[in-house]
């Protein structure tokens, strides 16, 4: 991974830079993980990375420095997050349309705090897809 400094302020330019960092990270991650999934210990099931994972996470996590840093710990979050709740999808959200429910999971990251990972559960197949990752509590 290139060693681009991650801007910490909330200017438009910094958010755009963080968005690119997240997208580049996912691209590299997908190259290193051809199955595009990781086994989650608590769920005893795989969580998959799909295009919606990259779109949602880059748009939302790029808004804050801590969330951007959290995304870079993707493997740890995918494997170690624990289910907190299940929510209905937002009917007016086209990115949530393929999912019957959204699972809210949390993971504690050192130096960052609590991280929320939203996982979509697909209709019919019940495939679990990482939807978004954001830091929700800083230390």
N, C-alpha and C positions, 0 to 999 in steps of 0.2 A: 504494500500500500504506500502511495506517496505520502510524504510527511508534510502535507499542507497544514499550516497553522489554522486552527479553527477560531474564527472571530467570535468574541464574547459579547459584543454590543448588539443592540437590536435594530440597527439600521437596515434599510431595504437591501443594500448591497451585502451586508453580513448574512442576512437570511437567505439570499440567493446563493451565496458561497456555501453556506451550510447545507442547503438543498442539494447542491452539486456534490458535495462531499458524501452525503448519504447515498445518493444515486450511484456514485462511483464505488462506494463500499459494497453496496448490494450486487453490483455487476461483478466485482472481484469475488464476493462470497459465493455467487452462483457458479462461477468458474471452478472454485475450489470444492464445491458441494454439488456435483452433478445431479444427485437425487433431489436437490432443492427442498430438503426437509431435515428436521432433527427430532430425535425422540425426546418427549417430555416425560420425566420421571413420575411426576405426580399424576398425570393423566394416563400413563401407560399407553401412550399413543403418539403418533407422529404429528408434528405441526409443520405445515408446508409453507413455502414462500412462493408467492405468485405475483403477477404484475400489480395487482391491487395492493399488495404489501408494500411495494416500492413507492407507488403513487401516494397512498395515504400517509405512510410514514415520512416520506421526504417532505410532504406539504406541512404536516403537523409538527414533527420533531424539529424541523429546521427553525421553527419560531423561537426556540430557546437553546442556549448553549448546552445546558445540562441534558436536555432531551437528545441533542445531537450526539453528545458523548455516550449517552446510554445506548443508542442504536449500535454504536461501534462494539458493544458487548453482546451482540446478537446471539452468539452460540450459548453463552451462559444463561441469557434470558429464556431462549427457546427451551433449553433443557431443564432449567430450574424453577421457572415460574409456577405458581400455584393458583388454582381456580378460586376466585372470590365470589363471583356471581354470574348469572346468565341474564341477559337482557333481550328484549324484542328488538328487531331491526327498526331503523327509522324509515317509515314508509316513503318519505320524500327523498331518500338518498339513493341515487342510482348505483353507487358503488356497493351498497349493502343489499341490493336486490337479489343476488344469487344465494344469499344466506337465509336460513330459517331463524337462526338465533345468533347473538353475539355473546361470547364468553369473555368475561373480564378476569384477567389474571394479574398477579403482582409478583414482583421479585425485588429483593433488597440488594442493591449494588454498592460496594464499598466506595466511599468518597462521593457518591451521587445521591444515595437515598433510595426511596421507594420508586419503582418503575412500574408503570401500568402497560400491559400488553393486551390489546383487544384481539380476539381470535374469532373469525367468522366460521360458523358451522354450515356447510353447504347443504342445500335441500337434497333429498334422495340419497346422495353418496355419504353424507355426514363427514366428509373430508374437513379437517380442521386447517384453516388458512390464517396465518399471521396477518392481521389487518392493520394494526398501528401500534407503535411503541412511543411512549412519552414518559418523562420523569414527572412524578406527581408530588414528590416531597424532597426537598433538598436538606442536607444535613446542617 
